[in-house]
């Protein structure tokens, strides 16, 4: 499999999801030992990227933006992961995400599909309701002016 080309559009989203999951499960108050283990994990990530060019770019990004200062808490680590992900998105000319959207997207991924469907249905019902009320109001105003 030496010459097999691994497509980043296939493995990349899964790789990022794993990194995000690790960030979301990082302790709120990590011990010194946990900080060291997570440091070793994140600095080893380039070894496991199945594309040498992308791995080298990721390694440079880690060198330019060391993780050590961000291992103080879960929130700090998540902000670092978000920053790194946005840097890569920018390099790929993709849309950068605000931090709140990054967090909400991850949380929403775990919502049961039925709940997501019901929430979407409620949003649509509200939009239809507003359109109907707005239409009736405009119609009433039109009728009042013409009478």
C-alpha positions in Angstrom: 0.0 0.0 0.0 3.1 2.2 -0.3 1.9 4.0 -3.4 -1.8 4.2 -2.4 -2.9 7.8 -2.2 -5.1 8.5 0.8 -7.6 11.2 0.0 -7.7 13.9 2.7 -11.4 14.6 1.9 -12.1 11.1 3.2 -9.9 10.8 6.2 -9.6 14.5 7.2 -13.1 15.0 8.7 -12.7 11.8 10.7 -9.3 12.9 11.9 -10.6 16.3 13.0 -13.6 14.7 14.7 -11.3 12.5 16.7 -9.1 15.5 17.7 -12.3 17.5 18.7 -13.5 14.5 20.8 -10.2 14.4 22.6 -10.4 18.1 23.3 -14.0 17.8 24.6 -13.0 14.9 26.9 -9.9 16.6 28.2 -10.1 17.1 32.0 -11.2 20.5 33.2 -8.4 20.5 35.8 -5.7 18.2 34.3 -2.9 16.8 36.4 0.7 17.3 35.4 0.8 13.7 34.1 -2.3 14.2 32.0 -0.8 17.4 30.5 2.3 15.4 29.6 0.3 12.6 28.0 -1.8 15.0 25.9 1.3 17.0 24.9 2.9 13.8 23.7 -0.3 12.8 21.8 -0.8 16.1 20.0 2.9 16.6 19.1 2.8 13.0 17.7 -0.2 13.7 15.4 1.9 14.5 12.3 3.3 10.9 12.5 -0.2 9.5 11.9 -1.3 11.8 9.0 -1.3 9.6 5.9 0.0 12.3 3.6 3.6 13.5 4.1 3.0 17.0 2.7 0.0 17.6 5.0 1.9 16.0 7.9 4.9 18.4 7.4 2.6 21.4 7.2 0.8 20.3 10.4 4.2 19.9 12.1 5.2 23.4 11.2 1.8 24.7 12.5 2.5 22.9 15.8 6.0 24.4 16.0 4.6 27.9 15.3 1.7 27.5 17.8 2.9 25.3 20.7 0.2 23.4 22.6 1.9 23.6 26.0 0.4 26.9 27.2 -3.1 25.6 26.3 -3.0 22.4 28.4 -4.1 24.2 31.5 -7.9 23.4 31.0 -10.4 21.8 28.7 -11.6 25.2 27.5 -8.1 26.4 26.8 -7.3 23.2 24.8 -10.5 23.5 22.9 -9.7 27.1 21.9 -6.3 26.0 20.7 -7.8 23.1 18.6 -10.4 25.6 17.2 -7.6 28.0 16.3 -5.5 25.3 14.6 -8.5 24.0 12.7 -9.3 27.5 11.5 -5.7 28.1 10.4 -5.9 24.9 8.3 -9.3 25.9 6.9 -7.9 29.3 6.0 -4.9 27.7 4.2 -7.4 25.5 2.3 -9.5 28.5 1.5 -12.4 27.2 3.5 -14.8 29.1 5.7 -13.5 29.7 9.2 -15.9 29.0 12.1 -16.5 31.1 15.1 -15.7 29.3 18.4 -19.4 29.1 19.5 -20.3 27.5 16.2 -17.5 25.0 16.5 -18.8 24.0 20.0 -22.4 23.9 18.9 -21.6 21.8 15.8 -19.8 19.2 17.9 -22.6 19.0 20.5 -25.3 18.9 17.8 -23.5 16.0 16.1 -24.4 13.8 19.1 -28.1 14.8 19.2 -30.4 12.0 18.3 -31.5 12.3 14.6 -35.2 12.3 15.7 -34.6 15.3 18.0 -32.8 17.2 15.2 -35.7 16.5 12.8 -38.2 17.7 15.4 -36.2 20.9 16.1 -36.0 21.6 12.3 -39.7 21.0 12.0 -40.4 23.5 14.8 -38.2 26.1 13.1 -40.1 25.6 9.8 -43.5 25.9 11.6 -42.4 29.2 13.2 -41.3 30.6 9.8 -44.6 29.5 8.2 -46.6 31.1 11.1 -44.7 34.3 10.8 -45.2 34.4 7.1 -49.0 33.8 7.5 -49.4 36.4 10.2 -47.3 38.9 8.2 -49.3 38.2 5.0 -52.6 38.6 6.9 -51.4 41.8 8.4 -50.4 43.2 5.1 -53.7 42.1 3.5 -55.6 43.8 6.4 -53.7 47.0 5.9 -54.2 46.9 2.2 -58.0 46.4 2.7 -58.2 49.2 5.2 -56.5 51.7 2.9 -58.7 50.8 0.0 -62.0 51.1 1.9 
